[in-house]
Amino acid sequence: ELRTPLTVLAGFLETLQEIELEPAERNRYLDMMADQSRRMQSIVQDLLTLSAIESAPPPENEVVDMANLIDKLRRDAEALSSGRHTIQVESEGQGDLLGSEPELISAFGNLVTNAVRYTPAGGTITLHWRISPQGAEFAVQDTGPGIEAKHIPRLTERFYRVDRSRSRDSGGTGLGLAIVKHSLNRHQAQFDIRSEVGKGSRFAARFPASRVSQT
């Protein structure tokens, strides 16, 4: 994943060093080099995040204000969407989660970002939050293109991509769902992915009752 943008960047640098280019062409090369540099920065940042999660001690049982967290996720989704999608929230029951707020924000944020990136303009993205006697569930549902069943078991593998060109064009690093899986495992949560081609996808994190605070 790092080799491709690094090779492209090195090639552009070599061209700029050896060939005299017109200003417009030179600027075009510089813009493409900047894109490849940002891509490498994103990959390195996600690798560092994943490494930090894997090596961190068990998460503290701090109370995470889910109303505020979901409101932040909604606002982030609206900002990323820039009006291209309908963003909505559905909530059922009262309660918060016990755990590491930064890790949960990272996990849930990845799900929301993916939904916005891969759902065509005009689609709907719904954030679900539900408390029940069995525990709690946070889910992101979209009306995107959906994912073939054969890909679903491998989606949380590092750098696994359903469509490499589409993923790279959207700015994804291929590490987002791996980060989600590790964060949820540390909170004893199950990660459930359901999708149907042409109808959209639903990514859900299910937490045990021991992770729910109703005080």
N, C-alpha and C positions, 0 to 999 in steps of 0.2 A: 504493500500500500504506500509506503514511503518512497520506494524505488521509482515508481512511475513519475510522480511530480518532480522528484529530484533529477531524474534523467532529462525531463522536459526543461527544467530550469537551467541545467548545465548546458543543454543544447542551445538555448537562447543566449546565454552568456557568451558561449563560443562564437556564435554568429555575430553578436554585437562587437566582439573584440576583433574579428577578422574582416568584416564587411562594412563598408561605408553605406549607411542607409539614409533615406530621406527622413526628415523629422516625423512625418505622419507614420511611416512604417516603423521607425524606432519606438515611437510612443505606443504603437500597437503591441510590439514585442514586450515593452516594459509592463503594459497592463496585463498581458498573459503571464509574465513572470510573477507579478504581484499576486495573481489568482493562485498560482501553484504554491507560492510561499504561504499564503493564508491557508491553503489546504493542508500543508504539512504542519502548520501550527495547530490546526484543529485536531489532527490525528494525534500529535504529541500530547496535547492537552487531555484528550480522552484517554490515552494510554496512562497518563499520570493519575487521572481520576480513578480509573479501574485499579491501578496498582495500590493507590491509597486505600480504597475500599477493601481490597483483599488483605492488606496487611494491618488494618485498623483493629483495635480491640472491639469486643462486642458493644453494640450501641447502647447508650444510656437510655433509661426509661423516662426521658423528659416528655412532658405533655406537648404535643404538636397541635396547635390551633388549626383545625382543618377548615373552618369557615374562612379564615384569613388566607390559608394556603391555596384553597380552591379559587378564591377570588383573585389571587395573584396569578394563578395559572390561566384563568379566564382572560385577564388583562394582557398577559404575555401572548396568548393565542390570538387575541384580537390585533395586537400590534404586529405580530408576524404575518397574519393573514392580510392586513391592510384592506379590509372590507371585501375580500374575495369570497369569504365563507360566512355561513351563519354559525355563530358560536353560542352554545346554550349549556346550562347547568341544571341537573336534576338531582335533588337531595331527598333522602328519606331517613328519618330517625335523628337522634341527637347523640353526639359523642365525638371524642377526639382520639388520636392515635398516640401510643407511647413508643418512643424511639428517637432516632436521630433526625432532626428536622432537615439538615443539609442533605443527607442521603435520600430522604423521601422527596425533597424538592427536586433533586437530580433525577431520580427515577421517574417521578410523575411528569416532570418537565420534558424528559426525553419522549415519553409517550405522546404528549400534547404536540410537541414540535414535529414528530413524525407524521401525526395525523394531518397537520396543516401542510406540511411539505408534499405529501403524496395524494391529498384529496384535490381533485380538479376544482377550479373556480365555480362557484354556485353551489357547492356541496355543503353539508352540515356536519359539524363536529360537536359531539355531546360529551360533557364531563359528568359522570355518574358518581355519586357518593351515597352509600347505604350502610346503615347500622342495623344489625339484627342480633338476636340472642346468640347466634353462632359466631359472631365477630363483625368484621367490617369489610367493605369492598369499595375500591376506587377503580373506575373503568373509564376508558376513552373509546368512544364509538365514532366511526366516520362513515361517510358514504363514498369512499374512494373506490379504486378499481378492484380491490380485493386481492387475495393471495391464494395460489393453488395449494391444495392440501399437502402435496409432497414437500413443500418448502417449510411448512410451519414448524416441524420438529427441530429444524436447524437454525431458526431465526435468531436465537440467542448466542450462536457461535460467533466468536470474534471474526470480523471481516466477512462474514457470510452475507451474500447479497442475492436477492431474488432477481434483480435487473441491475447489473453493474453500471451501465451508462446512465440509467435514470437516477440511481442513488447518488452517483458522483455529481450529476447535473443539479441535483437538489441541495448539494452541500453536505450530504451525510458522510460519516467516516467509517461506517460499518461496525461501530463499537457501542452504539447507543443502547441496543437491547441487551448486550452483555453487561453493561453497567446496571441496567434495570434489574436483570436477573440476580446479580450479586447483591445489590442493595436489598432486594426483597427477601432473598435467602437469609440475610443477616437479621431480618425482622420476622422470621418464621412464616413468611407469607408465600402463598402459591401464586404462580404467574400463569394465567390462562389466556390463550390466544385462540380466537375463533374468527374465521374469515370465509367469505364466499365470493368467488370471482364475479365481478359485475355488480355486487351488492354492498361491498364495504367490509370493514374489519372491526373487531372489538378486542381490546387488550385490557385485561382485568387483573388487579392485584387483590388477593383475598387474604385478610389478616385474621388470626385466631382471636377468640374473645379475650385472651390474656393480653393482647396488644391494644385493647380498647379502654379508654378512660371516659367515664360518664359522670365525673364529678363536676 
